[in-house]
């Protein structure tokens, strides 16, 4: 039996320009070399047929990192739904009171 190499220690350090933001809009663009995620916020609609999205951050990922992100998100969504119930993408219509 060969000895296992020691576990790599990972240290996370935030840079001086680190920021956190809320996003309710993510657009994805794909090219041969990378994935581009464009994060933004959509505020209240100004008209029934018009939506304004304010983009604030774009992030490039390699295809490998994009796939790793998809795997991590899928694992966390499964755990979330096991704890809190299914996430639906369509808003539920309010139940009528009878």
C-alpha positions in Angstrom: 0.0 0.0 0.0 1.5 3.3 -1.1 1.3 6.2 1.4 -1.1 9.0 0.5 0.4 12.4 -0.2 -0.6 15.0 2.5 -3.8 16.8 1.9 -3.3 20.2 0.3 -4.2 23.1 2.6 -6.3 25.8 0.9 -6.3 29.3 2.3 -8.9 31.8 1.0 -7.9 35.4 1.1 -10.1 38.3 -0.1 -8.3 41.0 -2.2 -8.7 44.6 -1.3 -11.2 45.1 -4.1 -13.4 42.1 -3.1 -17.1 42.8 -3.1 -20.3 40.9 -2.7 -23.4 41.6 -4.7 -26.9 40.2 -5.2 -27.8 39.0 -8.7 -31.2 38.0 -10.0 -30.0 37.9 -13.6 -27.1 35.8 -15.0 -26.4 35.7 -18.7 -24.1 33.1 -20.1 -22.0 33.4 -23.3 -19.9 30.5 -24.6 -17.0 30.5 -26.9 -14.5 27.8 -27.9 -12.1 29.0 -25.1 -14.3 30.1 -22.2 -17.6 30.7 -20.6 -18.6 34.3 -19.8 -21.1 34.9 -16.9 -22.6 38.4 -16.8 -24.3 39.2 -13.5 -26.9 41.9 -12.9 -30.0 42.9 -11.2 -33.5 43.4 -12.6 -35.6 45.9 -10.8 -39.4 46.4 -11.1 -40.6 46.4 -14.7 -41.3 49.9 -15.9 -43.9 48.6 -18.4 -45.5 45.2 -19.0 -43.4 44.7 -22.2 -40.1 46.2 -20.9 -37.5 44.9 -18.5 -34.2 46.7 -17.6 -31.3 44.7 -16.3 -28.4 46.6 -14.7 -25.2 44.4 -15.3 -22.4 45.0 -12.8 -19.9 42.2 -13.2 -18.7 39.8 -15.8 -16.6 36.7 -15.0 -14.7 34.5 -17.5 -14.4 30.8 -16.7 -12.5 28.1 -18.4 -14.7 25.2 -19.7 -13.2 23.0 -16.9 -14.1 25.6 -14.2 -17.6 26.1 -15.7 -18.2 22.3 -15.4 -16.8 22.2 -11.9 -19.1 25.1 -11.0 -22.1 23.3 -12.5 -21.3 20.2 -10.4 -21.0 22.2 -7.2 -24.2 24.1 -7.9 -26.1 20.9 -8.6 -24.8 19.3 -5.4 -25.8 22.4 -3.3 -29.2 22.6 -5.0 -29.9 19.0 -4.2 -29.0 19.5 -0.6 -31.1 22.7 -0.4 -34.1 21.0 -1.9 -33.7 18.0 0.5 -33.8 20.5 3.4 -36.3 23.1 2.2 -38.3 21.5 -0.6 -38.3 21.8 -4.4 -37.2 25.0 -6.0 -39.7 26.0 -8.7 -38.7 28.3 -11.6 -42.3 29.5 -12.2 -43.9 31.6 -9.5 -46.9 29.9 -8.0 -50.3 31.5 -8.5 -51.8 32.6 -5.1 -54.4 30.1 -3.8 -57.9 31.3 -3.9 -59.5 31.6 -0.5 -62.8 29.8 -0.2 
